[in-house]
Amino acid sequence: MKKIESTEQLNEQLNQFPITALYFSGSSCGVCHALRPKVEALFTEEFPQAPLLEIATDEQPELAAQYGVFTLPVLILYIDGREGSRFARTFSLGEVREALERPYNMIFE
């Protein structure tokens, strides 16, 4: 999971890949830390061509506000530069898989 450090870096990543996932987390968020390795494994194993980017909200509060993130964790799927799906607080990997499977297969297979 690549850590995003600036708005410019994030915009570059969103423009470079047809599918990108943004994982917003915080250093004091226990759920964020517990869910992170599971989300990473899902993308590594099932969606390897879609980059997973992490945005630490305590380090990048302006990015969190810009993307309307006011609770943690949040996973946003961007497809062709637009928000496709958003998952916040309590979500399952099955929900993420279901939302990403069809567009991923259409683009990469």
C-alpha positions as CSV (number, residue, x, y, z in Angstrom):
1,M,0.0,0.0,0.0
2,K,1.5,3.3,-1.1
3,K,1.2,6.2,1.3
4,I,0.0,9.5,-0.2
5,E,1.8,12.6,1.0
6,S,0.3,15.4,-1.1
7,T,-2.7,16.4,-3.3
8,E,-0.4,16.4,-6.3
9,Q,0.8,12.9,-5.7
10,L,-2.8,11.7,-5.3
11,N,-4.0,13.4,-8.5
12,E,-1.1,11.9,-10.4
13,Q,-2.0,8.4,-9.2
14,L,-5.8,8.9,-9.9
15,N,-4.9,10.0,-13.5
16,Q,-2.4,7.2,-14.1
17,F,-4.5,4.2,-13.3
18,P,-8.1,3.2,-14.5
19,I,-9.0,1.8,-11.1
20,T,-7.5,3.2,-7.8
21,A,-8.5,2.6,-4.2
22,L,-8.0,5.2,-1.5
23,Y,-7.8,3.9,2.1
24,F,-8.3,6.7,4.7
25,S,-7.0,5.8,8.1
26,G,-5.8,7.3,11.3
27,S,-3.1,6.5,13.8
28,S,-5.5,6.2,16.7
29,C,-8.1,4.1,14.8
30,G,-8.0,0.5,15.9
31,V,-10.4,-0.6,13.2
32,C,-8.2,1.0,10.6
33,H,-5.2,-1.0,11.8
34,A,-7.1,-4.3,12.0
35,L,-8.7,-3.9,8.6
36,R,-5.6,-2.7,6.7
37,P,-3.9,-6.0,6.2
38,K,-7.1,-7.6,5.0
39,V,-7.8,-4.9,2.5
40,E,-4.2,-5.1,1.3
41,A,-4.4,-8.9,0.9
42,L,-7.7,-8.5,-1.1
43,F,-6.1,-6.1,-3.6
44,T,-2.8,-8.0,-3.8
45,E,-4.4,-11.4,-4.4
46,E,-7.6,-10.5,-6.4
47,F,-7.0,-7.0,-7.9
48,P,-3.3,-6.7,-8.4
49,Q,-3.5,-4.1,-11.2
50,A,-5.5,-1.7,-9.1
51,P,-3.3,0.3,-6.8
52,L,-4.3,0.7,-3.1
53,L,-3.3,4.1,-1.7
54,E,-3.3,5.0,2.0
55,I,-4.0,8.5,3.2
56,A,-3.3,9.1,6.9
57,T,-5.9,11.6,7.9
58,D,-3.9,12.8,10.9
59,E,-1.0,13.7,8.6
60,Q,-3.2,14.9,5.6
61,P,-6.3,16.4,7.1
62,E,-6.8,18.7,4.1
63,L,-7.1,15.6,1.8
64,A,-9.6,14.0,4.2
65,A,-11.7,17.1,4.1
66,Q,-11.4,17.5,0.3
67,Y,-12.7,13.9,-0.1
68,G,-15.5,14.3,2.5
69,V,-13.9,11.8,4.9
70,F,-15.1,12.6,8.5
71,T,-15.1,9.1,10.0
72,L,-12.6,6.2,9.8
73,P,-11.8,3.9,8.1
74,V,-13.0,4.9,4.6
75,L,-12.3,3.1,1.4
76,I,-13.1,4.9,-1.9
77,L,-12.9,3.1,-5.2
78,Y,-12.1,5.4,-8.2
79,I,-12.9,4.1,-11.6
80,D,-11.8,6.1,-14.6
81,G,-11.1,9.1,-12.4
82,R,-14.5,9.2,-10.8
83,E,-15.7,7.9,-7.4
84,G,-17.4,4.5,-8.0
85,S,-18.0,3.3,-4.5
86,R,-17.5,4.4,-0.9
87,F,-17.2,2.2,2.1
88,A,-17.1,3.8,5.6
89,R,-16.7,2.6,9.2
90,T,-18.1,-0.9,9.1
91,F,-17.9,-2.8,5.8
92,S,-17.0,-6.2,4.6
93,L,-14.4,-7.3,2.2
94,G,-17.2,-9.1,0.3
95,E,-18.9,-5.7,-0.3
96,V,-15.6,-4.3,-1.7
97,R,-15.0,-7.4,-3.8
98,E,-18.6,-7.2,-5.2
99,A,-18.2,-3.5,-6.1
100,L,-14.9,-3.9,-7.8
101,E,-15.1,-7.3,-9.5
102,R,-17.2,-6.3,-12.6
103,P,-15.4,-3.0,-13.5
104,Y,-12.0,-4.7,-12.9
105,N,-12.8,-7.6,-15.2
106,M,-14.1,-5.2,-17.9
107,I,-11.0,-3.1,-17.8
108,F,-8.2,-5.7,-17.3
109,E,-9.5,-9.0,-18.7
